[in-house]
Amino acid sequence: MRGFARIVSASVVILGLLSSGAEAQDSKSAGVAKQLAAALEEAKLDSIAAKDPANPDVFVAALYFAGSQLLVVSAKYSVPPLMQEKLAKKEYREVYIDLTSASVPESKIFVQDLGADGLKAKRGENEPYDIYEPAGKPFAFDSDWKKAKISEDEYMKVFGDADERYAEMLSTLLAHLKKPS
């Protein structure tokens, strides 16, 4: 009987490890969000901004509320030299404010990452959910694709695309933060 109990116990541990690994793989942004949050805390910063290396007139910025959320924006700015000047002065909060309020609207992507733990496709009952907002069209990852009037497959496709773009945005900010001054 003890041998059976050991097998069951070992099986439970293995299944737990496999399921937690599968959940982590569901979100590309989860690991990067946690790394960025830790790096911001270590640097004692509540904001960060950078130029998007893949898009010449696009900038990325984030506000971090320790342990609770990351607000991240990516957008084109109509006067890139002004944004470059603010970046050079490390005026990250000002860059964030400008991108959220005075950027080119159709280029703007805004992410509300509640928990500062990356986008999650599905949340448990009574848990906060993340919002991805491309070009002023918010999409809530609240596990309610019926409310959004789409299928679960379409919901997961939107999530996959949003998560990939968000991971890129976070990676840009993390690389800038880790770059020697």
N, C-alpha and C positions, 0 to 999 in steps of 0.2 A: 504494500500500500504506500509506503514511503517513496518508493521509486516512481510511482504514478504521480504523487503529489509534487515531486521534484520536476518531473516532465511538464506537468501543468504549469507550475510556477515559472519554469524557464520559458515555456511557450508564451506566457503572459508578458514577460519581460521583453522577449524578442518582438512580439506583436506591438508592444508599446513603443519600442525603438523604431520599428518600421513605420508605424503610423505617424509618429512625430517627425520623422524624416520626410515623409510624403507631404505633410502639411507645410514644412519649411520650403519644399521645392515648389509649392503652389504659387509662392510669391517671390518674384525676382527682387523686389524692392525691400523685402523684410531685412535682410542682412545689411544692405547698404544704409538703410534708415537707422538701424541700431548703431552702426559704425559712425555715421555722421553725428548722431546724438551724443555718443561717447566722446568724439573728437571735439565737439562744441563745448561740452562740459569741461573737458580737460583744458581747453584754451580759454575757458571762462567767457564764452561768447554766447549771445542770444540771437545773433543773426550772422549770415554769411551770404556773399554774392560772388558771381563769376561770369565771365564771358563764355558762351557756349562755343567750344572749339570746333564743332561741326557746322555751325551756322554763324556767319560773320556779324550779323546785326542782332543776334539774339543773346539775351542775358538771362541768368537764372539767379534767384535769390530765395532765401528762406528765413523765417522767424521760428525760433525754437522756444517752446515753453517746457522747461525741464520736466521730464517724466509724464507729460500729458499730451503734447501735440507738436507737429511740424506743419507749418503753413508754407507751401512752396509755390513759387510762380516762375514761369518761363515765358518770355515774350520779346518781340522786336520793340525797339525803342526808336522813335523818329529822329533823335539827335544822338547817335552813338558816341560821338566824342565827349558829350556831357556825361554819359554813363561811364565811359572809360576814366574820366577824371575822378568821379566819385569812387570808382573801384581802386584807383591808385591811392586815394586818400583813406581807403578802408572804411568808407562811409556806407557800410552794408545795409543798415536799416533804411537809409535814404534811397538806396537802389531798390530795395524791396517796396517801399512806399511808391516810388515812381513807376515801377513795373505793374503794381496792382491798380494804380489810378490813372496813369498817363501813357500807357503803352498802346501799341497798335492792337485794337480789340480782337480782330480775327486771328491774330498770332498768339494770343494769350492762352496759356494752360495754367490753371490754378488747382492745387491739391490741398485738401484738408485731411491730414493724416492723424486721426485721433488715436493717441497711444504712442505716436512717434515710433511705430513699429512696422512701417511699410503697409502697402495696401493689402487688404484681406477681402477676398471675394465673398465670404460668408461670415457672419457674426452670430454669436449666440443670442438668445432672447435677452433683452434689456441691456445689451452691450452697444456702445457707440459704434457708428459705422463711418467709413471714409467716403469722401466725395471727390470726384475727379471732374473738373470743369474745363473742357476745351471750348474756346471761342464763346464763352458766356452761356454754355449749355450744360448745366450741372447734371451729373449722373451719380446717384447714391448706390454704394455697394452695401445695401441693407438686406440682401438675400431675397428681395421681393421683386422678381422679374415680372410677375403678373401685373403689379402696380405700374411698372414701366412699359407694360403692354408689349413685351418681347418674350421669346422662348428662353429657357434656361441655357441652351446652347449659344444664343445670341448674347445673353448676359455674360456668359463666360468668355466669349470672344471680345466683348468690350473690356472686360476685366483684364484679359491677357494683353491687349494693346495698351491700355492705360498703365498697367503695372510695368510693362517694358519701358514706356516713355518716362515714367516716374523714376525708375531705377537709373535711367540715363541722366536725368536731371540731378538726382542725388549724387551720382558718381562724379559729375562735373563739379559739384560743390565740395565733395570730399577731396577730390584731387587738388582743388584750389586751396583748401584749408591745410592740406599736408605739404603743399609746395613751400620750400624754404623762402623766407622773406627777402 
